[in-house]
């Protein structure tokens, strides 16, 4: 089960995983059960960073992060 979590993490993010995982289509399909959890972890981390920057640099943080998200879609 933990292997499927790390397969999902490796598939959906650029975060390093503890070890190299050779995953097949079947492994990714089985790991899809963890996709919502990975989304919550990544989204929660981004929200924490945004909130921390918002307190220190209110307007520049908003402009910077908005531009990062916008540029990520291109």
C-alpha positions, 0 to 999 in steps of 0.5 A: 500500500505504501508503494502505491502511495509513492507511485502516485506521488512520483507520477503526480509531482516532481517530489523525490521519492525514497527510492526509484520505483519502476512502475507499470501502467497497472501500478499507476492504475492501482495507485490512482486511489491515492490521487486525491490524497496527493492533491490534498497534500500538494494543495495544502502545502501550497496554501500554507506557503501562500498564507505564510507569504501573505502575512509577510508580503501581502501584495507581492506574494499574491501577485507572485503566486498568481503569476506562477500559477498562470505561467504553469498552465502554458 
